[in-house]
Amino acid sequence: MLTYLIRRFMIALGTVWAISILTFVIIQLPPGDYVTSYIAQLEASGDIVTDQEAENLKRQYGLDQPVTMQYVKWVSQIMRGNFGMSMEWRRPVGDLIGERLALTVLLALAALVLTWILALPAGIYSAIRQYSPADYTITFLGLVGLAVPNFLLALVVMYMGFRYFGANVGGLFSPEYIDAPWSLARCWDLMKHLWLPALILGAAGTGHLLRIMRANLLDEIRKPYVVAARARGLQEHRVVLKYPVRLALNPFISTIGYTLPVLVSGSIIISIVLSLPTVGPLLLKALLAQDMFLAGTIILLIGVLTVIGTFISDLMLMWVDPRIRMES
């Protein structure tokens, strides 16, 4: 088992390195750079920028160096915990992301937990009561969750809240707590506002995981070992929960690898619609401004979340399925 963990950890490190290269290449693909974009903004407002001033700006941000040197400098800074200086905000990238990263991770984890709490029992019940009214209802709701875009659901919820309850459901804090220092009252206010964005963000994932769980469990409960267990007179809940559910969880758990980054990156539009202070809107602004260090760090973060999610799913699969422990 230790060999399996070490092998997975080394693969994860190699994947993170490959992601860093791919991230840097993606940031370099659009024509021009931040200085080009900044000069265009100045000229649009009537200011004239000379060639010497443009060269000084490129030298200031290190954009006059070859691409390979820019990558080496960027990676070496990240390894020292320095993510560079945001060109657009004129602030360290670590400070900008640090303000929003905790809220983004908290929102993503809340959405993930809600997704599992809703999808797991609903998928099990739907499979056990196949073709019953409850099965049809759960299936219909799951398909609705898959079909309706999250941002449209957010708009509908905002309209319903304002139209019928006179409440603004946007944001993660009440107005009096937006700029307030952290306290128990602010944490409680955050908890009161967190569940609704998490539910909206996890709606599509709930429908998807629900369908996966139902299909996997239907496949398992028809196998001979389940029929033999029923023939021996075991109680139905033990027959279903003892082995079929554990085996049906394998594909369910493996989705963690892409669920975490999807929740983070997929929250961009929802964060804009609901005015959430997360990393998503910051990434959009950085891409529009071609802010290389800020955009690259956030994209790298999303890739690292994919690797972390995959590693966690591997550990959970090894814990749930003894066959994986034996093979490792």
N, C-alpha and C positions, 0 to 999 in steps of 0.2 A: 504493500500500500504506500509506503514511503517513497519507493521508486516511482510510482504512479504520480504522486504529488509533485516530486521534484521535476519529473518530465513535463508535467502540465505547467509548472511554474516557469521553466525555461522556455517553453513554447510561447507562453504569455509575454515574456520579456522580448523575445524576437518579434512577436506580433506588434508590440508597442513601438519598437524601433521602426518596423515597416510602415506603421501608421504615421509616425512622425515624418517620414520621407514623403509619403503620399499627401499628407496634409500640407506640407510646404510646397509641393508641386502644384496642388490645387490653388493655393493662394497666389502663386506666381502666374497662373494661366491667363487671367484677364489682362488685356492690354493696358500698359501704363502701370502706375503705382500710386501710393498715397500722395506723393508730391505733385504728380500730374493732376490728380483729382483736386487737390487743394489749390493749385494754381488756376485751374478752370473755374473754381468757385470765386477766387479773388477777381479774375478778369470779368466774370459775369456781373460782379458788383461794381465794376468800373476801375479797379486797381490794376496797375501794370507791373508785371514781374519780369525783371531782366534775366538773361541767361545766367549771369553770375549769381544772382539771388537763388535761382533754381538749383544751380550746382551746389551752393552752400546748404540748401535744404536737404538735398540728397546726401551730402556728406554728413550732415547732422544726424540723419536717421540710418546711416550705413548703407544706403541704397546705391552708392557709387561702386560698391565692391561686387565681385563676381557672385553668382547665385550660390555656388558651392560654399564660398566663404560665409555668405549670409546664413546658410543652413547650419554650418558648423558653429557659428557664433550663437545662433538661436538655441541649438540643442545644448551647447555647453552652459549657456545661461540657465536653461530649464533644469539641468542636472544640479545646479547650485541653488535651485529654488528661486531664481530670478527669471520671471516671465517677460521681461522687457518693459518698455515704456509705450503706452498707448499713444499713437500719433494724433488721433482725433481728440482724445480727452485730456492729453498732456498729464497723465497720471500713471503710476505703475499698474500694469495689467493685474498683478496679484491683488492689489487693493480694490480695483474695479470688480473683478470676479468674486473676490471674497465677500463683498457686500451682498451678492445675489446668489452665490453658489449654495450656501446653507439652505436658503429658502427653496431653491430649485430642487436640491436633493430631497428635502423634506416633502415637497409636493409630489415628486416622483415616487418616493417610497410610500406615501399615503395613498397615491393612486394604485400602486402595485398591490398593497395590502387589501384595499377595497376590491380590487379586481379578483384577487384570490378568494376573499371571503364570499363574494357573490358567485363567482364562476364555479368553484369547486363543489359546494353542496348542490347548486342548481344543476350542474352537469350530471352528478351522481343520481339525483332524484329523477331527472329527465330520462336517464338510461334505464333505471329500475322500473319506472312507470311509462314505458314506451307506448306511444300511440294513445295515451290518456289525454284528457283535456289539459291537465297540468303540463304534460310534455309539449303539447301544441302551443300552449301559452308561453312557456319558457323558450321554446324554439323561435317563436315569433318575436319575442322581445330581444333575443340574441341577434336575430337577423336585422332588426331595427337598429340595434346598437352598432352593427357592422355597416349598415347602409347610410346612416345619417352622419355627415361630417361633424367632427367635434366642435369646430368653430360655429357651425349652424346651430348645434344644440346649445352652445354658450349664448348665442344671440337670443334664442327662444327663451332660455331661462332668465336672461336679463330682462327681456320684455315682460314675461309673466311676473317676475318679482316687482318690477316697477309699476305695471298696469294694475295688478290685483292686490299687491301688498304694500305698495308705496315705498319699497326698499331698494336701495342700490346694492346689488349683489357682487359688484366688481371689487377687485382688490383683495388683499390678504389682511388688511387692518382697517379698523375704524379711523375716521379722520383725525381724531385726537391722539391716536397711537402711531401714526405713520412715521413721524420724526422723533418720537419719544424714545428715551433709552430703554434697554431691555429690563423688564421686571416681570413679576408673576402676573400682573394684570395684563401686560402686553402679550405674554405667552398665551394666556387664556383667551385673549381677543383673537390671536392667530389661530388657535384651535377651533374657535367658533366659525372662522371664515374659511378654514382650510378644506373642510369636507366637501363643499360644493364644487370648487375647481378640481379637486381630486376625483370626484365622481364623474364630472364631465370629461376629464382627461382619460379616465379608465373605461369609458363606456364602450369604445370599439374593442379594446383589449378584453373586456369581460365577455362580449359576444363571441370573440374569436376563441378564447380559452374554453368557454362553455361548450362550443361545438366540438373542440378537440377532446375534452373530457368525455362527453357523451358518446362520441364515435369510438374512442378507445375502450371505454367500459363495456359498450355493447359487444365489441369484438371479444373481450375477455370472458364475459359471463356466459358465453355460448361454448366455451372450451370444455373438454372432457373432465378436467380436474374440478371444475365448478359443479358439473352435473353429478360427479361422484360424491362431492361434499354434501350436496343436497340429498342424495340417496342415503347417506349415512345418518340423516336426521339432524344435521347441524342447523342452528337458528339462522334465519335468512340474513340478519344483519352481520353475523359472523362470517357467513359464506361470502358476502359481498365485500366487506371491509378488510378481511384477513389478507387475501391475496389479490383478487381482481383489481381493487382500487389502487393498491401499491404498484402493480405492474402498469396500470393505466396512467399512473402519475409520471412515468418516464418521459414521454413526449411533452407532457404538461410542464415538467420542471425544466426541460431543455430550452423552453422559450424564454427563460429569464435572460439568456445571453443577449437577445435583441430587444427585450421589453424595456430594460432600463434606458438605453440610449434613445429608443423611440419615444419614451415618455418625456425625455429631456428635449430632444429636437422637435418632437411633435407638439410641444407646448408653446412654440414660437407664436403661431397665429392666435392660439387661445390666450396666451399672455397679453398679446396686444389687445384682443377683444375685451378681456376682463381686467385689463390694467394691472397685471400681476408683476411685481418687481423681481423677475427671474432672469436667468441668463439669456433666454430666447430673444427678447427684443434687443438686448445688447449685441448679440451675434448679428442680427439683421443690420443694425446701424454700422457695425464694423465692416461687414461685407460691402455695404453701399459706399462707405468711405474708403474701402481698400486699406483698412487699418490692419497691416500684416500681422503684427504681434498679437493684437487682441483677437482677431478672427482665427488665427492659427492656433492660439492657445485653447479657445473654446472648442474648435473642431477636434483638436487633439484630445481634449477632455471627453468629448462624446465617444471617440474611438476607444479611449482607455476604459470608459464605462462599459463598452461592449466586451472588452477583454475581461474586466472584473466580473461582469454578469455571467459570462461563459465559464469562468473559473468557479464561481459560486454554484452554478448549475451542475458542474462536474462533481463538486464535493457533495452536493445534495443527492445526485444520482448514485454516487458510490455509497451513501448512507442508506438510501431507500432500497436499492437493488443489490442484493448480495452477489449476484453474478458478476457485476463490475468489479467488486473487491477481489473476487477469485481470479479474474482475468488480469488484474493489475499486479 
